[in-house]
Structure formats: C-alpha cells, structure tokens
C-alpha cells in the first residue's frame, strides 16, 4: 500500500489534509478496494481526520463499468462528494487508487453528486451530473455545463463569477475531445467567459464513465461567496502560451485568495512552449522536466513556489513510462507528496505526460475573509 499525506494549517482558519492511496493488487476488485478503504479509514485519526472531515474523494478505476457498482455499495450513506473515473492506476498495477481532501470544522449537506460545504465564511459547492441524456461529446459537454449553470442559479451563483475549477473526463479523447472543446467554447462565449475576461482552470483528459455511452463527464468546484478580485488567473507567457492560441478555453491556473491563505489550482499542464507547440516530441523524460518547469512558472506568477504543492495527479499516455516519470517528479516535488499516477492520454497524442496539482500557502489578503 502506497499511502501519502500532506496538510496545511493556519493560525486562524481550517486545517486541510490531502491523501493519496494506491494499494497492491488484490485477488479481485472487491478485496482490493475494501483493503484500501479499511486502511484509509483506520489511519485517519492519526492525522486528526475522520469521515466527518472528508469533503472530496476521487477514485481511479481500471474497469469503471464493472467496478463502479461494487464501489458505490461500499460508499452508501457516506456524505462526501465522490468522483469515479475510469483511469488505470500505474504505480503498483492495482485496480484502484484514491485521492481525498479533508477540511476541519466543516458541515456538509447534499449528496455525493451535489454537496455543499458550510463554513463560517464560505459555502463551496461540488457538483457532477449523475446521468447524461445527450448523445455525442458536443451535446454531452453542453448538457454538463447547462446543468451546472442551473444548479448554481439555485444558489444565487453563476459559472463566470463563482466556478473555480472543472475536471472534464473524455472517453476516447483522441476522437471525442474536439466536440468537448467546441461545446465548451460556445457555452463560454454565450455566458460572458472570453479571452478578455477569463476562463476556468480545468483538466480535459482521457477518462471513462461507468456508462459506456457517456463520452464526457465533469466535476466542478464553485464558491458562491467570492468577492470581486478574490480569483486571480495565473499566466507565464514566457514559458507557455494562452490556451486560446490553439482554440481551447481554459485558464492555465487560478489563485483563490482568502484572508489567511491562497489556493492554487493548476490545470492539467504538459510540455508546451510559448507558441503552443509540443516540446520534446517522443522524449518522456524531457517532457516531464519541461512540464514541471511550466508549473513552477505558473506558481511563481501568483507568488507561490513549487514546494507549496500539496497534492497532484499524474497522467501518462503509456503506463510503461510510470517509473522513470515518477522518479523525476518525486525528485522535484518530494517523495512524500500525495500523488496518484494513472493511464490517461492527453488531448494531443504527442504529449506523453501531464500533471495537475493544488498548492497552498499563507499568502492571504486581509481584505478577504479567512477560510473558516
């Protein structure tokens, strides 16, 4: 079992804890995931956490269609936002890997698909769509965003001003990503998100839903309580291009500023240059190093360091690259960083590796409320 943990604590706000767990292969999925959950739950108290403090769980499964029903039974009556994605873990050859995010002193209401976290100063919203009625990646993406828009309207919020992060998982990304991009571009244009305003930090990556007919599924995190100026968008034009240069609409990263800390959501980032071109085609080691350089530049643009990263998800086109890529990433980010590694081709076949991550530091702004 590979079990890793990090946390962030401030003098005046909540404590945040991050976990990444990848088990050794079991005799079958049920045994493997049961062992994972037992280890996770048993060890939570040593970090001052419990099931009550868990806010977010993401499971990466090797065969999501057959495994998801088994997992969902094990999670019955658990009040936490749950994301289940078909992406084969690569580090141990296991069938499942888990990422978890905990907040201390947070009340929760809702379901595993629509969860509201209630703090003294903020009420963030997690959302995903349990079922999709549309066909094709364009229409399914349009439905995802339309349903998110309707959900946020119930909370007096909107995507443009309040959605901080999205994750878009696309079945057969080499063939279906274009429809996703087209639908998102058109939705954003209709709803006031442009290159002159801003987009949203996002990952668009290969990932399967348990429904074989579902080509796109999306998770999102929104904050209805944000004030103007509380979100700052990260750029590093000397290192990597704006996304609009190659026809897509997402931010490279977002800094969310609270009174006592800043959160940094780094979108899925690969080996790209300032002209929007793939760098080091065919060389996964050099691509990994350039990817990390790009992430460091993005963080520096928001007054953060690469050592502020508290968790990450590493996407590989070829699982055979796992060991050498992990060695480079671990040398740069630390051996104990919570990190899950999965097989998930990036939106361009020439990109062999991509990393998304969250960073936190104490660079807050007293004009805004603490995260508590």
C-alpha positions in Angstrom: 0.0 0.0 0.0 1.4 3.4 -1.0 -0.1 5.9 1.5 0.9 9.5 1.4 -0.4 12.6 3.3 0.2 16.4 3.4 -1.6 19.2 5.2 -1.9 22.9 5.6 -2.9 24.7 8.7 -3.2 28.4 9.6 -3.5 30.2 12.9 -7.0 31.5 12.2 -8.6 29.1 9.6 -9.4 25.5 9.0 -6.9 22.7 8.6 -6.7 21.0 5.2 -5.5 17.4 4.7 -4.7 15.6 1.5 -4.3 11.8 1.0 -3.3 9.6 -1.9 -3.6 5.9 -1.6 -2.7 3.1 -4.1 -2.9 -0.5 -2.8 -1.1 -3.5 -4.0 -3.2 -5.7 -6.3 -5.7 -8.0 -4.5 -7.3 -11.2 -5.6 -10.2 -9.2 -7.1 -11.5 -5.6 -7.1 -13.8 -6.1 -4.1 -11.0 -7.3 -2.0 -8.6 -4.6 -3.2 -11.0 -1.6 -2.7 -12.1 -3.0 0.7 -8.5 -3.2 1.8 -7.9 0.4 0.6 -10.9 1.8 2.4 -10.1 -0.1 5.6 -6.5 1.3 5.6 -7.6 4.8 4.8 -10.4 4.9 7.5 -8.2 3.2 10.1 -5.4 5.7 9.7 -7.5 8.9 9.5 -7.3 9.6 13.3 -3.5 9.7 13.4 -3.8 12.8 11.2 -6.7 14.3 13.2 -9.2 13.4 10.5 -12.4 11.4 10.3 -15.2 10.5 7.9 -16.9 13.7 9.1 -14.0 15.9 7.8 -13.7 14.3 4.3 -15.0 16.7 1.7 -13.8 15.1 -1.6 -13.0 11.6 -2.8 -11.8 10.7 -6.3 -11.4 7.0 -7.2 -9.5 6.0 -10.3 -10.6 2.6 -11.5 -9.1 0.2 -14.0 -12.6 -1.1 -15.3 -15.1 1.5 -14.2 -18.1 -0.1 -15.8 -17.9 -3.3 -13.8 -16.2 -1.9 -10.7 -18.3 1.2 -10.1 -21.4 -0.6 -8.7 -19.2 -2.5 -6.2 -17.6 0.7 -5.0 -20.8 2.6 -4.8 -22.3 0.0 -2.5 -19.3 0.4 -0.2 -19.9 4.2 -0.1 -23.6 4.0 0.7 -24.8 6.7 3.2 -21.4 8.4 3.1 -21.8 12.2 2.9 -18.9 13.3 0.7 -18.5 14.4 -2.9 -17.5 11.3 -4.9 -15.8 11.3 -8.3 -15.4 8.0 -10.0 -13.2 7.9 -13.2 -12.1 5.1 -15.4 -8.3 5.6 -15.4 -5.9 2.6 -14.8 -3.6 3.3 -11.8 0.0 2.7 -12.9 2.3 2.8 -9.9 1.6 -0.7 -8.4 -0.5 -2.4 -11.1 -3.6 -2.0 -8.9 -7.2 -1.7 -9.9 -8.0 1.4 -7.9 -6.4 4.5 -6.4 -7.9 7.1 -4.1 -7.4 10.9 -3.7 -9.0 12.5 -0.6 -9.3 16.1 0.6 -10.4 16.9 4.2 -11.4 20.1 5.9 -11.7 20.5 9.7 -14.8 22.0 11.3 -16.9 21.9 8.1 -20.6 20.9 8.0 -21.9 19.1 4.9 -25.3 18.9 3.2 -26.4 17.3 0.0 -25.4 14.1 -1.9 -22.3 12.6 -3.4 -23.1 14.4 -6.6 -24.2 17.8 -5.2 -22.5 18.7 -2.0 -22.4 22.0 -0.1 -19.7 22.6 2.4 -20.7 25.0 5.1 -18.1 27.1 6.9 -18.4 30.3 8.8 -17.3 32.4 5.9 -17.8 30.2 2.8 -20.2 27.6 1.4 -18.4 26.0 -1.6 -20.3 23.7 -3.9 -19.2 20.5 -5.5 -21.2 19.3 -8.5 -21.3 16.5 -11.0 -24.2 15.2 -13.2 -25.2 11.7 -12.2 -26.7 10.8 -15.7 -26.4 12.4 -19.1 -29.3 12.1 -21.6 -27.5 13.5 -24.7 -25.5 11.7 -27.3 -22.1 12.7 -28.6 -19.3 14.6 -27.0 -20.5 18.0 -28.1 -24.1 17.6 -26.8 -22.9 15.9 -23.6 -20.5 18.7 -22.8 -23.2 21.3 -23.5 -25.6 19.4 -21.1 -22.9 19.2 -18.4 -22.4 23.0 -18.4 -26.1 23.8 -18.8 -26.9 21.6 -15.7 -24.0 23.2 -13.7 -25.5 26.6 -14.6 -28.9 25.6 -13.4 -27.5 24.2 -10.2 -25.5 27.3 -9.4 -28.6 29.5 -10.1 -30.3 27.8 -7.2 -27.6 29.1 -5.0 -27.6 32.6 -6.5 -24.3 31.9 -8.2 -23.0 31.6 -11.8 -20.2 29.9 -13.7 -18.4 33.1 -14.7 -18.0 34.6 -11.3 -18.1 31.6 -9.0 -16.7 28.4 -10.6 -13.1 28.0 -9.7 -12.2 24.6 -11.1 -13.6 22.0 -13.5 -12.4 18.5 -14.5 -13.6 17.1 -17.8 -13.1 13.4 -18.5 -13.5 12.3 -22.1 -13.8 8.7 -23.3 -11.5 8.1 -26.3 -10.0 11.6 -26.1 -8.2 11.2 -29.4 -11.6 11.1 -31.2 -14.0 12.9 -28.9 -12.1 15.8 -27.5 -12.9 18.1 -30.4 -16.6 18.0 -29.6 -15.9 18.8 -26.0 -13.8 21.8 -26.9 -16.3 23.1 -29.4 -19.2 22.9 -26.9 -17.3 24.5 -24.1 -16.1 27.3 -26.3 -19.6 28.1 -27.4 -21.1 27.9 -23.9 -18.5 30.2 -22.5 -19.0 32.7 -25.3 -22.7 32.8 -24.6 -22.1 33.2 -20.9 -19.5 36.0 -20.8 -16.3 34.0 -20.5 -13.9 35.2 -23.1 -10.2 35.8 -23.6 -10.8 39.4 -22.5 -12.5 38.3 -19.2 -11.3 34.9 -18.1 -12.0 31.2 -18.4 -11.8 28.5 -15.7 -8.9 26.3 -14.5 -9.5 22.9 -15.9 -8.2 19.5 -16.8 -9.5 17.8 -20.0 -8.2 14.3 -20.2 -8.9 10.7 -21.1 -11.3 9.2 -18.6 -14.3 6.9 -18.7 -17.7 7.0 -17.1 -19.3 3.8 -15.8 -22.0 4.3 -18.6 -20.3 3.2 -21.8 -22.4 5.6 -23.8 -21.3 8.6 -21.8 -18.4 10.3 -23.6 -17.9 13.2 -21.3 -18.4 13.7 -17.5 -17.4 16.7 -15.5 -16.7 17.6 -11.9 -16.7 21.2 -10.7 -15.9 23.3 -7.6 -17.6 26.7 -7.1 -17.7 29.3 -4.4 -20.9 31.4 -4.3 -19.4 33.8 -1.7 -16.5 35.2 -3.6 -15.8 38.9 -3.8 -14.5 40.7 -6.8 -10.8 40.2 -7.1 -10.6 37.1 -5.0 -9.7 35.0 -8.1 -6.5 35.7 -9.9 -5.6 33.9 -13.1 -2.1 32.5 -13.5 -0.1 33.1 -16.7 3.5 32.5 -17.7 3.6 33.7 -21.3 7.4 33.4 -21.5 7.0 29.6 -20.9 3.6 28.5 -22.2 1.0 30.0 -24.4 -2.5 31.2 -23.7 -4.9 28.3 -24.5 -6.8 30.4 -27.0 -3.8 30.2 -29.3 -4.8 26.7 -30.2 -8.6 27.1 -30.0 -9.4 25.9 -26.4 -10.8 27.9 -23.5 -9.4 27.2 -20.0 -7.0 29.0 -17.7 -3.6 27.7 -17.0 -4.2 28.1 -13.3 -6.2 30.0 -10.8 -5.2 31.6 -7.5 -8.1 31.8 -5.0 -7.2 34.3 -2.3 -8.6 34.1 1.3 -7.7 36.2 4.3 -5.3 33.6 5.8 -4.1 31.6 2.7 -4.2 31.2 -1.1 -5.2 28.1 -3.0 -3.6 27.5 -6.4 -5.4 25.2 -8.8 -3.0 24.3 -11.6 -4.8 22.9 -14.7 -3.6 19.8 -16.5 -0.1 21.0 -17.7 2.1 19.4 -20.3 5.3 20.0 -22.2 4.2 23.1 -24.2 6.0 26.3 -25.2 5.0 29.9 -25.6 3.9 29.3 -29.2 1.5 26.5 -28.1 3.7 23.7 -29.6 4.6 20.4 -28.0 8.2 20.4 -26.7 10.5 17.3 -26.8 8.3 15.1 -29.0 8.9 11.5 -28.2 11.1 12.1 -25.1 9.0 11.5 -22.0 11.8 12.4 -19.6 12.4 15.8 -21.2 8.7 16.4 -21.4 8.4 15.7 -17.7 11.1 18.2 -16.9 9.5 20.9 -19.1 6.1 20.2 -17.6 7.4 20.8 -14.1 9.2 24.0 -15.3 5.9 25.3 -16.7 4.1 24.5 -13.4 6.8 26.3 -11.4 6.5 29.4 -13.7 2.7 29.4 -13.2 3.0 29.2 -9.5 5.7 32.0 -9.4 3.3 34.3 -11.3 1.0 34.0 -8.3 3.6 34.5 -5.5 3.9 30.7 -4.9 6.7 28.1 -5.0 6.7 24.6 -6.4 7.3 23.4 -2.8 3.8 24.8 -1.9 2.2 21.9 -3.9 0.1 19.7 -1.6 -1.2 17.1 -4.0 -1.2 16.1 -7.6 -2.5 13.7 -10.3 -0.1 12.5 -12.9 -1.4 11.4 -16.3 0.5 9.1 -18.6 -0.2 8.0 -22.2 1.9 4.9 -21.7 2.0 3.1 -18.3 5.4 1.8 -19.2 6.8 5.3 -18.6 5.5 5.3 -15.0 8.7 4.6 -13.1 11.0 7.0 -14.9 8.4 9.8 -14.9 7.7 9.3 -11.2 11.4 9.4 -10.4 11.7 12.8 -12.0 8.6 14.2 -10.4 9.4 12.8 -7.0 12.9 14.4 -7.1 11.4 17.7 -7.9 8.2 17.7 -5.7 9.3 15.4 -2.8 9.0 11.7 -2.1 6.1 12.0 0.3 3.8 14.3 -1.8 0.3 12.8 -2.2 0.3 11.8 -5.9 -1.8 9.4 -7.9 -0.4 8.2 -11.3 -2.8 6.8 -13.9 -3.0 5.9 -17.6 -4.8 8.8 -19.3 -3.8 10.0 -22.7 -3.6 13.8 -23.0 -5.6 15.8 -25.6 -2.7 15.7 -28.2 -1.1 12.4 -28.9 2.4 13.9 -28.9 2.0 14.8 -25.2 3.2 11.8 -23.2 2.7 13.2 -19.7 0.5 15.8 -17.9 0.3 16.9 -14.3 -2.4 18.8 -12.4 -2.0 19.9 -8.8 -3.1 22.0 -5.9 -0.8 24.3 -4.0 -1.5 26.2 -0.8 0.5 28.9 1.1 -0.1 31.6 3.7 -0.1 34.4 1.2 -3.5 35.7 2.1 -5.1 39.1 1.8 -6.8 40.8 4.8 -9.4 42.3 2.5 -11.0 38.9 2.3 -12.4 36.5 4.9 -10.3 33.7 6.3 -11.1 30.1 5.1 -13.0 29.1 8.2 
